Amino acid sequence: MERPHRFWKGRPLNADPAAQQRLLDLQALDASLDRLEHRRRTLPELAALDEVTARLREVGDALVVAQTSETDLAREQAKAEADVDQVRTRSERDQQRLDSGAVSSARDLESLQSEIASLVKRRSDLEDVVLDVMERREAAQNDVASLTAERDKLAAEADAVATRRDELFAEIDAEKSATAAARAAVAPDVPADLLALYEKIRASSGGVGAAALYRGRCEGCHLALNPGDLGRIRDSAPDEVLRCEECRRILVRTAESGL
């Protein structure tokens, strides 16, 4: 869509047309560097690693809880089994006294038989406690085994994703290094004052400091110039540095500007 187009009327700046062309080369390299940096920050592997790491942390916490529970139940089982052993020993001792005939008094005999019956009941109750604890401990052990397997699987997955991330980082960094070297070779071809202006505009304009005038349109803001504006550009000195009034970017004339 064609709109009235004006040109920046700030402090005049002149630069050789070839130097202005090099500014477009510089812009292309800077755009590549920006894309590479954006890609590095937004690799899918980064989000995947965060997700796996979060899940690994959750499983690790659950595993600690399960291991603690299993340890507590192991102590509880040991105590319950010790109580059973103690009651069994006392019951066997009393039974031996009864079987030996050493107790002759009817009253003492009745008391001993009553104690043996009580110990049998106590032993049965304690054995039920042991069985209950053993069942709960077995469930805790199964949880520990399941969570340990899941933790190991997640840890392996995290390692694989981190390895892939590092590989991509290395590829991107190598490309960034090559692009930065190319930029360093181009930058000296641009006069210092033009380069400073370009950098200032680029910092405040989404990373684009210079744009080509292509077929009557500013490639920075993508707005078409009207015939009057194009005529004024046509009449401008070849070394005059133009700026788009709409987007304030440096406007570079090329063989395809449509003038």
Backbone as CSV, one residue per row, in Angstrom:
resi,resn,N_x,N_y,N_z,CA_x,CA_y,CA_z,C_x,C_y,C_z
1,MET,0.846,-1.193,0.000,0.000,0.000,0.000,0.879,1.240,0.000
2,GLU,0.602,2.185,-0.912,1.429,3.389,-1.009,0.950,4.425,-0.007
3,ARG,1.868,5.043,0.670,1.560,6.102,1.621,2.487,7.276,1.376
4,PRO,2.065,8.497,1.774,2.995,9.630,1.705,4.232,9.289,2.501
5,HIS,5.395,9.576,1.952,6.643,9.191,2.602,7.546,10.409,2.722
6,ARG,8.099,10.583,3.887,8.995,11.718,4.110,10.388,11.205,4.426
7,PHE,11.359,12.086,4.463,12.724,11.700,4.753,13.245,12.456,5.944
8,TRP,14.072,11.764,6.684,14.630,12.343,7.905,15.443,13.600,7.579
9,LYS,15.131,14.677,8.320,15.787,15.956,8.053,16.793,16.329,9.141
10,GLY,17.440,15.313,9.699,18.413,15.601,10.753,19.720,16.122,10.171
11,ARG,20.794,16.022,10.957,22.088,16.533,10.531,22.535,15.825,9.254
12,PRO,22.905,16.564,8.213,23.320,15.937,6.948,24.521,15.028,7.157
13,LEU,24.512,13.933,6.457,25.618,12.978,6.534,25.874,12.458,5.135
14,ASN,27.139,12.413,4.799,27.497,11.940,3.457,28.461,10.768,3.579
15,ALA,28.322,9.864,2.639,29.228,8.709,2.601,29.241,8.167,1.190
16,ASP,30.371,7.664,0.790,30.512,7.099,-0.543,29.431,6.036,-0.773
17,PRO,28.805,6.015,-1.934,27.764,5.024,-2.219,28.221,3.592,-1.963
18,ALA,29.493,3.310,-2.254,30.010,1.957,-2.011,30.005,1.635,-0.521
19,ALA,30.322,2.661,0.289,30.305,2.458,1.735,28.879,2.209,2.218
20,GLN,27.913,2.909,1.616,26.520,2.683,1.984,26.077,1.268,1.602
21,GLN,26.556,0.787,0.476,26.255,-0.580,0.068,26.817,-1.579,1.089
22,ARG,28.022,-1.279,1.564,28.634,-2.165,2.565,27.822,-2.175,3.855
23,LEU,27.112,-1.082,4.106,26.251,-1.022,5.292,25.155,-2.087,5.208
24,LEU,24.650,-2.316,3.987,23.657,-3.379,3.816,24.282,-4.756,4.060
25,ASP,25.531,-4.928,3.635,26.228,-6.194,3.921,26.370,-6.385,5.424
26,LEU,26.711,-5.285,6.093,26.866,-5.341,7.552,25.537,-5.683,8.213
27,GLN,24.460,-5.068,7.733,23.133,-5.340,8.286,22.755,-6.812,8.118
28,ALA,23.074,-7.367,6.960,22.764,-8.778,6.716,23.516,-9.678,7.692
29,LEU,24.772,-9.355,7.957,25.564,-10.140,8.904,25.041,-9.983,10.327
30,ASP,24.666,-8.754,10.683,24.107,-8.526,12.017,22.783,-9.269,12.192
31,ALA,21.974,-9.299,11.132,20.710,-10.031,11.187,20.973,-11.524,11.390
32,SER,22.011,-12.024,10.737,22.376,-13.436,10.913,22.807,-13.712,12.345
33,LEU,23.604,-12.808,12.903,24.043,-12.967,14.288,22.859,-12.939,15.248
34,ASP,21.915,-12.039,14.994,20.722,-11.966,15.846,19.909,-13.247,15.754
35,ARG,19.764,-13.766,14.543,19.005,-15.012,14.371,19.694,-16.175,15.082
36,LEU,21.003,-16.221,14.987,21.743,-17.294,15.651,21.608,-17.197,17.165
37,GLU,21.680,-15.984,17.683,21.535,-15.796,19.129,20.133,-16.170,19.583
38,HIS,19.132,-15.789,18.794,17.749,-16.145,19.125,17.569,-17.660,19.090
39,ARG,18.158,-18.288,18.094,18.062,-19.748,18.004,18.726,-20.410,19.208
40,ARG,19.853,-19.860,19.618,20.563,-20.431,20.767,19.725,-20.331,22.042
41,ARG,18.995,-19.213,22.183,18.184,-19.000,23.385,16.897,-19.817,23.375
42,THR,16.447,-20.207,22.173,15.127,-20.844,22.077,15.192,-22.268,21.539
43,LEU,16.323,-22.921,21.660,16.422,-24.310,21.225,15.367,-25.166,21.936
44,PRO,14.650,-26.014,21.215,13.677,-26.902,21.868,14.320,-27.757,22.953
45,GLU,15.597,-28.075,22.768,16.295,-28.898,23.760,16.373,-28.211,25.124
46,LEU,16.387,-26.883,25.144,16.441,-26.166,26.420,15.154,-26.378,27.207
47,ALA,14.013,-26.240,26.531,12.726,-26.459,27.198,12.584,-27.925,27.603
48,ALA,13.031,-28.825,26.721,12.940,-30.258,27.023,13.790,-30.604,28.238
49,LEU,14.980,-30.012,28.313,15.864,-30.289,29.450,15.272,-29.734,30.738
50,ASP,14.669,-28.563,30.670,14.021,-28.001,31.863,12.902,-28.921,32.346
51,GLU,12.127,-29.440,31.390,11.013,-30.324,31.747,11.508,-31.622,32.379
52,VAL,12.518,-32.224,31.754,13.057,-33.483,32.289,13.704,-33.260,33.654
53,THR,14.411,-32.147,33.796,15.075,-31.847,35.063,14.052,-31.637,36.178
54,ALA,12.946,-30.950,35.850,11.897,-30.736,36.851,11.287,-32.067,37.281
55,ARG,11.018,-32.934,36.306,10.449,-34.250,36.623,11.451,-35.086,37.413
56,LEU,12.720,-34.980,37.058,13.764,-35.712,37.771,13.831,-35.256,39.226
57,ARG,13.666,-33.965,39.440,13.670,-33.436,40.804,12.468,-33.966,41.595
58,GLU,11.298,-34.016,40.952,10.095,-34.525,41.615,10.270,-36.003,41.989
59,VAL,10.783,-36.775,41.051,10.984,-38.207,41.303,12.036,-38.406,42.396
60,GLY,13.084,-37.584,42.367,14.118,-37.684,43.397,13.554,-37.422,44.789
61,ASP,12.686,-36.404,44.884,12.060,-36.096,46.183,11.165,-37.251,46.636
62,ALA,10.388,-37.801,45.697,9.505,-38.917,46.038,10.320,-40.144,46.451
63,LEU,11.466,-40.335,45.816,12.325,-41.471,46.146,12.866,-41.346,47.563
64,VAL,13.256,-40.138,47.948,13.744,-39.923,49.316,12.660,-40.262,50.330
65,VAL,11.426,-39.841,50.036,10.305,-40.142,50.929,10.092,-41.650,51.022
66,ALA,10.114,-42.335,49.878,9.909,-43.782,49.856,11.036,-44.515,50.590
67,GLN,12.262,-44.077,50.397,13.400,-44.707,51.081,13.322,-44.495,52.591
68,THR,12.927,-43.310,52.990,12.772,-43.024,54.424,11.689,-43.900,55.026
69,SER,10.571,-44.037,54.300,9.481,-44.882,54.777,9.931,-46.335,54.906
70,GLU,10.663,-46.814,53.909,11.135,-48.206,53.949,12.086,-48.425,55.125
71,THR,12.948,-47.439,55.369,13.885,-47.550,56.496,13.132,-47.574,57.823
72,ASP,12.131,-46.695,57.968,11.338,-46.660,59.205,10.589,-47.978,59.402
73,LEU,10.034,-48.519,58.318,9.308,-49.788,58.415,10.248,-50.944,58.733
74,ALA,11.477,-50.884,58.241,12.459,-51.924,58.559,12.732,-51.942,60.059
75,ARG,12.864,-50.743,60.649,13.067,-50.668,62.102,11.830,-51.169,62.851
76,GLU,10.653,-50.779,62.349,9.408,-51.219,62.986,9.265,-52.734,62.915
77,GLN,9.630,-53.311,61.770,9.561,-54.765,61.624,10.527,-55.463,62.574
78,ALA,11.745,-54.921,62.666,12.740,-55.521,63.555,12.259,-55.497,65.004
79,LYS,11.646,-54.407,65.421,11.133,-54.295,66.792,9.980,-55.275,67.018
80,ALA,9.067,-55.348,66.032,7.934,-56.263,66.171,8.411,-57.705,66.236
81,GLU,9.409,-58.070,65.414,9.940,-59.439,65.437,10.657,-59.722,66.751
82,ALA,11.336,-58.710,67.295,11.995,-58.882,68.604,10.955,-59.112,69.690
83,ASP,9.826,-58.399,69.610,8.751,-58.588,70.593,8.180,-59.999,70.490
84,VAL,8.020,-60.515,69.259,7.525,-61.881,69.062,8.510,-62.878,69.669
85,ASP,9.807,-62.671,69.417,10.839,-63.576,69.951,10.815,-63.574,71.476
86,GLN,10.627,-62.396,72.043,10.603,-62.286,73.506,9.402,-63.044,74.085
87,VAL,8.237,-62.888,73.464,7.040,-63.584,73.941,7.172,-65.083,73.709
88,ARG,7.768,-65.481,72.561,7.951,-66.894,72.265,8.864,-67.540,73.306
89,THR,9.962,-66.859,73.616,10.918,-67.393,74.596,10.252,-67.577,75.958
90,ARG,9.482,-66.581,76.373,8.809,-66.666,77.671,7.753,-67.765,77.658
91,SER,7.030,-67.875,76.521,5.998,-68.906,76.421,6.610,-70.291,76.445
92,GLU,7.745,-70.487,75.741,8.411,-71.786,75.730,8.948,-72.146,77.108
93,ARG,9.458,-71.148,77.825,9.966,-71.393,79.173,8.838,-71.847,80.115
94,ASP,7.687,-71.147,79.990,6.546,-71.516,80.846,6.018,-72.895,80.490
95,GLN,6.022,-73.207,79.179,5.535,-74.519,78.761,6.435,-75.622,79.285
96,GLN,7.740,-75.368,79.287,8.692,-76.346,79.822,8.451,-76.575,81.319
97,ARG,8.167,-75.511,82.049,7.860,-75.636,83.485,6.610,-76.468,83.695
98,LEU,5.609,-76.193,82.792,4.361,-76.950,82.935,4.568,-78.422,82.627
99,ASP,5.355,-78.673,81.534,5.568,-80.063,81.124,6.456,-80.826,82.090
100,SER,7.325,-80.132,82.809,8.264,-80.800,83.724,7.599,-81.300,84.986
101,GLY,6.393,-80.822,85.283,5.698,-81.212,86.503,6.229,-80.537,87.746
102,ALA,7.086,-79.531,87.519,7.664,-78.854,88.685,6.631,-78.046,89.446
103,VAL,5.552,-77.698,88.799,4.506,-76.914,89.466,3.450,-77.893,89.963
104,SER,3.313,-78.025,91.274,2.392,-79.005,91.856,1.151,-78.362,92.447
105,SER,1.279,-77.120,92.816,0.137,-76.431,93.420,-0.910,-76.156,92.345
106,ALA,-2.143,-76.517,92.629,-3.232,-76.309,91.685,-3.376,-74.820,91.345
107,ARG,-3.234,-74.025,92.372,-3.360,-72.577,92.157,-2.253,-72.070,91.222
108,ASP,-0.987,-72.534,91.513,0.139,-72.106,90.665,0.008,-72.673,89.261
109,LEU,-0.506,-73.911,89.186,-0.686,-74.549,87.896,-1.705,-73.784,87.051
110,GLU,-2.813,-73.372,87.695,-3.834,-72.604,86.985,-3.279,-71.256,86.520
111,SER,-2.467,-70.624,87.365,-1.875,-69.331,87.020,-0.917,-69.474,85.841
112,LEU,-0.129,-70.570,85.869,0.837,-70.783,84.794,0.119,-71.052,83.472
113,GLN,-0.940,-71.876,83.514,-1.704,-72.167,82.302,-2.364,-70.898,81.735
114,SER,-2.829,-70.065,82.652,-3.454,-68.808,82.223,-2.432,-67.889,81.561
115,GLU,-1.218,-67.880,82.131,-0.165,-67.035,81.555,0.252,-67.542,80.178
116,ILE,0.322,-68.877,80.031,0.693,-69.460,78.748,-0.350,-69.100,77.688
117,ALA,-1.635,-69.187,78.043,-2.708,-68.843,77.113,-2.630,-67.369,76.712
118,SER,-2.317,-66.542,77.719,-2.195,-65.105,77.452,-1.020,-64.831,76.518
119,LEU,0.091,-65.555,76.734,1.263,-65.368,75.886,1.005,-65.844,74.453
120,VAL,0.233,-66.924,74.314,-0.111,-67.423,72.990,-0.912,-66.370,72.225
121,LYS,-1.904,-65.776,72.982,-2.706,-64.716,72.370,-1.838,-63.501,72.011
122,ARG,-0.941,-63.147,72.938,-0.044,-62.006,72.703,0.868,-62.263,71.516
123,ARG,1.380,-63.488,71.400,2.256,-63.836,70.292,1.509,-63.756,68.961
124,SER,0.267,-64.244,68.958,-0.537,-64.192,67.737,-0.778,-62.750,67.298
125,ASP,-1.081,-61.894,68.279,-1.311,-60.480,67.954,-0.045,-59.834,67.398
126,LEU,1.085,-60.160,68.028,2.353,-59.579,67.571,2.740,-60.085,66.187
127,GLU,2.457,-61.339,65.920,2.758,-61.885,64.588,1.899,-61.214,63.522
128,ASP,0.662,-60.869,63.898,-0.186,-60.116,62.959,0.418,-58.744,62.677
129,VAL,0.978,-58.147,63.745,1.634,-56.847,63.569,2.825,-56.988,62.624
130,VAL,3.605,-58.040,62.803,4.765,-58.271,61.943,4.328,-58.427,60.489
131,LEU,3.283,-59.194,60.261,2.794,-59.401,58.893,2.331,-58.089,58.264
132,ASP,1.643,-57.271,59.066,1.172,-55.974,58.554,2.353,-55.081,58.176
133,VAL,3.358,-55.042,59.052,4.532,-54.213,58.787,5.282,-54.738,57.561
134,MET,5.381,-56.050,57.444,6.076,-56.642,56.302,5.376,-56.286,54.985
135,GLU,4.044,-56.290,54.994,3.294,-55.932,53.787,3.525,-54.476,53.413
136,ARG,3.483,-53.626,54.432,3.710,-52.201,54.168,5.146,-51.952,53.732
137,ARG,6.076,-52.689,54.299,7.473,-52.519,53.900,7.694,-53.001,52.473
138,GLU,7.028,-54.121,52.097,7.159,-54.623,50.740,6.626,-53.597,49.735
139,ALA,5.503,-52.944,50.079,4.950,-51.905,49.201,5.927,-50.741,49.075
140,ALA,6.564,-50.372,50.197,7.547,-49.283,50.177,8.757,-49.671,49.339
141,GLN,9.175,-50.929,49.441,10.313,-51.404,48.648,9.986,-51.372,47.149
142,ASN,8.736,-51.735,46.822,8.312,-51.666,45.416,8.329,-50.224,44.921
143,ASP,7.890,-49.303,45.795,7.922,-47.878,45.419,9.360,-47.421,45.192
144,VAL,10.258,-47.836,46.067,11.669,-47.462,45.932,12.231,-47.993,44.613
145,ALA,11.915,-49.255,44.310,12.432,-49.857,43.074,11.872,-49.138,41.844
146,SER,10.555,-48.851,41.874,9.915,-48.186,40.732,10.464,-46.771,40.538
147,LEU,10.587,-46.025,41.635,11.086,-44.655,41.553,12.561,-44.617,41.174
148,THR,13.327,-45.592,41.631,14.745,-45.661,41.263,14.892,-45.890,39.762
149,ALA,14.064,-46.796,39.230,14.111,-47.065,37.786,13.713,-45.829,36.986
150,GLU,12.667,-45.125,37.462,12.227,-43.918,36.754,13.291,-42.828,36.840
151,ARG,13.907,-42.697,38.016,14.977,-41.704,38.176,16.127,-41.985,37.223
152,ASP,16.534,-43.239,37.135,17.649,-43.596,36.252,17.296,-43.338,34.788
153,LYS,16.046,-43.636,34.418,15.608,-43.395,33.048,15.610,-41.899,32.738
154,LEU,15.096,-41.103,33.664,15.059,-39.655,33.462,16.468,-39.066,33.430
155,ALA,17.345,-39.588,34.270,18.726,-39.094,34.290,19.415,-39.367,32.951
156,ALA,19.159,-40.563,32.395,19.733,-40.892,31.082,19.154,-39.987,30.000
157,GLU,17.844,-39.716,30.095,17.195,-38.832,29.115,17.762,-37.416,29.222
158,ALA,17.952,-36.946,30.462,18.506,-35.605,30.665,19.919,-35.512,30.090
159,ASP,20.705,-36.565,30.283,22.066,-36.577,29.731,22.042,-36.524,28.204
160,ALA,21.112,-37.270,27.603,21.019,-37.299,26.142,20.604,-35.933,25.597
161,VAL,19.620,-35.312,26.264,19.157,-33.995,25.815,20.265,-32.952,26.006
162,ALA,20.975,-33.024,27.128,22.060,-32.072,27.385,23.179,-32.238,26.358
163,THR,23.452,-33.480,25.991,24.476,-33.728,24.964,24.068,-33.120,23.628
164,ARG,22.789,-33.318,23.259,22.296,-32.746,22.009,22.314,-31.222,22.059
165,ARG,21.940,-30.662,23.207,21.992,-29.205,23.376,23.404,-28.684,23.186
166,ASP,24.354,-29.350,23.792,25.746,-28.905,23.683,26.257,-29.015,22.247
167,GLU,25.815,-30.060,21.548,26.210,-30.205,20.136,25.673,-29.033,19.310
168,LEU,24.407,-28.683,19.546,23.803,-27.572,18.814,24.438,-26.246,19.206
169,PHE,24.749,-26.100,20.495,25.459,-24.899,20.930,26.772,-24.755,20.180
170,ALA,27.493,-25.861,20.055,28.794,-25.822,19.376,28.623,-25.426,17.911
171,GLU,27.587,-25.990,17.252,27.343,-25.644,15.848,26.999,-24.161,15.704
172,ILE,26.089,-23.698,16.568,25.666,-22.294,16.502,26.836,-21.367,16.806
173,ASP,27.610,-21.702,17.837,28.740,-20.851,18.214,29.793,-20.786,17.107
174,ALA,29.975,-21.909,16.422,30.932,-21.917,15.306,30.439,-21.008,14.181
175,GLU,29.139,-21.071,13.907,28.571,-20.215,12.863,28.620,-18.751,13.285
176,LYS,28.361,-18.508,14.571,28.438,-17.132,15.073,29.859,-16.601,14.949
177,SER,30.832,-17.444,15.254,32.224,-17.018,15.173,32.603,-16.664,13.739
178,ALA,32.172,-17.495,12.784,32.483,-17.228,11.376,31.784,-15.953,10.898
179,THR,30.528,-15.771,11.328,29.775,-14.584,10.932,30.375,-13.327,11.555
180,ALA,30.791,-13.435,12.814,31.416,-12.293,13.486,32.723,-11.905,12.800
181,ALA,33.476,-12.919,12.328,34.721,-12.635,11.612,34.428,-11.912,10.297
182,ALA,33.370,-12.365,9.630,32.985,-11.695,8.381,32.548,-10.260,8.659
183,ARG,31.840,-10.063,9.740,31.411,-8.710,10.110,32.614,-7.813,10.390
184,ALA,33.589,-8.379,11.098,34.787,-7.612,11.425,35.540,-7.182,10.170
185,ALA,35.394,-7.971,9.106,36.056,-7.624,7.856,35.301,-6.541,7.094
186,VAL,33.975,-6.491,7.295,33.151,-5.518,6.574,33.122,-4.169,7.277
187,ALA,33.072,-4.173,8.588,32.889,-2.937,9.362,33.880,-1.836,9.005
188,PRO,35.181,-2.135,8.794,36.120,-1.051,8.461,35.814,-0.336,7.146
189,ASP,34.991,-0.949,6.286,34.639,-0.318,5.011,33.569,0.757,5.171
190,VAL,32.999,0.851,6.379,31.949,1.834,6.649,32.545,2.964,7.468
191,PRO,32.398,4.222,7.036,32.949,5.354,7.800,32.449,5.349,9.248
192,ALA,33.296,5.835,10.135,32.992,5.767,11.564,31.696,6.469,11.920
193,ASP,31.443,7.664,11.327,30.232,8.385,11.690,28.978,7.662,11.196
194,LEU,29.060,7.064,10.012,27.928,6.304,9.480,27.711,5.029,10.297
195,LEU,28.805,4.406,10.661,28.718,3.183,11.471,28.098,3.481,12.830
196,ALA,28.494,4.606,13.443,27.951,4.971,14.751,26.449,5.224,14.663
197,LEU,26.034,5.908,13.587,24.614,6.175,13.394,23.859,4.859,13.201
198,TYR,24.405,4.001,12.406,23.792,2.689,12.148,23.604,1.900,13.446
199,GLU,24.649,1.860,14.258,24.586,1.105,15.524,23.532,1.701,16.456
200,LYS,23.456,3.014,16.499,22.483,3.678,17.369,21.053,3.344,16.934
201,ILE,20.813,3.437,15.622,19.474,3.136,15.110,19.142,1.654,15.318
202,ARG,20.098,0.796,15.069,19.875,-0.647,15.189,19.485,-1.030,16.616
203,ALA,20.098,-0.354,17.586,19.825,-0.663,18.994,18.400,-0.311,19.393
204,SER,17.824,0.684,18.707,16.472,1.135,19.080,15.403,0.722,18.082
205,SER,15.792,-0.045,17.060,14.831,-0.368,15.994,14.785,-1.863,15.687
206,GLY,14.802,-2.649,16.716,14.648,-4.089,16.518,15.786,-4.760,15.800
207,GLY,16.969,-4.208,15.898,18.137,-4.835,15.274,18.357,-4.470,13.832
208,VAL,17.513,-3.589,13.262,17.667,-3.175,11.862,18.008,-1.697,11.822
209,GLY,19.223,-1.377,11.415,19.661,0.017,11.364,19.695,0.581,9.966
210,ALA,19.744,-0.282,8.965,19.799,0.160,7.569,18.956,-0.769,6.718
211,ALA,18.286,-0.180,5.734,17.431,-0.973,4.855,17.572,-0.479,3.417
212,ALA,17.391,-1.386,2.500,17.485,-1.031,1.080,16.187,-0.383,0.606
213,LEU,16.347,0.517,-0.343,15.191,1.041,-1.066,15.006,0.100,-2.250
214,TYR,13.964,-0.714,-2.187,13.769,-1.770,-3.186,12.451,-1.546,-3.923
215,ARG,12.566,-1.259,-5.232,11.386,-1.043,-6.073,10.413,-0.035,-5.460
216,GLY,11.008,1.042,-4.980,10.210,2.132,-4.449,9.669,1.919,-3.053
217,ARG,10.193,0.919,-2.340,9.694,0.621,-0.999,10.848,0.525,-0.013
218,CYS,10.634,1.081,1.178,11.642,0.941,2.238,11.540,-0.462,2.805
219,GLU,12.619,-1.214,2.753,12.619,-2.585,3.250,12.687,-2.652,4.774
220,GLY,12.812,-1.477,5.407,12.805,-1.452,6.873,11.387,-1.483,7.422
221,CYS,10.547,-0.559,6.922,9.156,-0.489,7.387,8.185,-1.039,6.359
222,HIS,8.694,-1.400,5.174,7.892,-2.010,4.103,6.775,-1.096,3.604
223,LEU,7.020,0.205,3.638,6.064,1.168,3.107,6.554,1.687,1.753
224,ALA,5.624,1.801,0.797,5.969,2.284,-0.541,6.075,3.806,-0.553
225,LEU,7.049,4.314,-1.291,7.223,5.760,-1.435,6.352,6.264,-2.588
226,ASN,5.855,7.498,-2.433,5.063,8.060,-3.526,5.997,8.627,-4.606
227,PRO,5.478,8.913,-5.815,6.333,9.390,-6.919,7.114,10.650,-6.593
228,GLY,6.518,11.552,-5.798,7.232,12.771,-5.444,8.461,12.483,-4.605
229,ASP,8.322,11.577,-3.631,9.459,11.210,-2.784,10.545,10.527,-3.612
230,LEU,10.123,9.664,-4.496,11.094,8.987,-5.352,11.836,9.990,-6.235
231,GLY,11.133,11.003,-6.671,11.783,12.043,-7.482,12.818,12.789,-6.687
232,ARG,12.504,13.093,-5.418,13.484,13.798,-4.574,14.710,12.928,-4.310
233,ILE,14.487,11.635,-4.141,15.636,10.731,-3.944,16.479,10.700,-5.216
234,ARG,15.809,10.661,-6.343,16.517,10.625,-7.622,17.400,11.864,-7.804
235,ASP,16.926,12.982,-7.270,17.675,14.223,-7.404,18.738,14.404,-6.327
236,SER,18.744,13.534,-5.318,19.715,13.665,-4.219,21.106,13.272,-4.699
237,ALA,22.102,13.863,-4.069,23.492,13.517,-4.399,23.738,12.052,-4.077
238,PRO,24.525,11.341,-4.883,24.772,9.916,-4.670,25.362,9.608,-3.297
239,ASP,26.128,10.557,-2.707,26.761,10.276,-1.421,25.916,10.741,-0.237
240,GLU,24.732,11.280,-0.496,23.888,11.718,0.610,23.282,10.508,1.308
241,VAL,23.419,10.503,2.622,22.850,9.404,3.411,21.397,9.746,3.725
242,LEU,20.500,8.926,3.242,19.075,9.152,3.435,18.554,8.336,4.611
243,ARG,17.508,8.902,5.244,16.849,8.155,6.327,15.346,8.181,6.100
244,CYS,14.735,7.061,6.389,13.284,6.958,6.232,12.605,7.675,7.398
245,GLU,11.713,8.596,7.085,11.013,9.338,8.132,10.067,8.435,8.923
246,GLU,9.544,7.420,8.277,8.589,6.553,8.957,9.260,5.672,10.007
247,CYS,10.359,5.046,9.647,11.016,4.119,10.588,12.373,4.617,11.070
248,ARG,12.862,5.731,10.481,14.110,6.391,10.857,15.358,5.576,10.525
249,ARG,15.190,4.488,9.822,16.357,3.704,9.440,17.078,4.359,8.263
250,ILE,18.364,4.041,8.139,19.141,4.533,7.003,18.613,3.853,5.746
251,LEU,18.325,4.650,4.736,17.743,4.143,3.502,18.839,4.117,2.428
252,VAL,19.180,2.948,1.954,20.284,2.765,1.012,19.754,2.507,-0.392
253,ARG,20.222,3.300,-1.334,19.824,3.130,-2.714,20.635,2.002,-3.374
254,THR,19.939,1.199,-4.199,20.592,0.110,-4.919,20.162,0.139,-6.372
255,ALA,20.707,-0.764,-7.176,20.329,-0.843,-8.598,18.877,-1.246,-8.767
256,GLU,18.268,-1.779,-7.695,16.874,-2.221,-7.767,15.948,-1.286,-6.995
257,SER,16.368,-0.055,-6.806,15.555,0.881,-6.030,14.333,1.372,-6.785
258,GLY,14.317,1.200,-8.091,13.178,1.650,-8.876,13.174,3.135,-9.153
259,LEU,14.340,3.719,-9.158,14.447,5.181,-9.400,14.506,5.471,-10.904
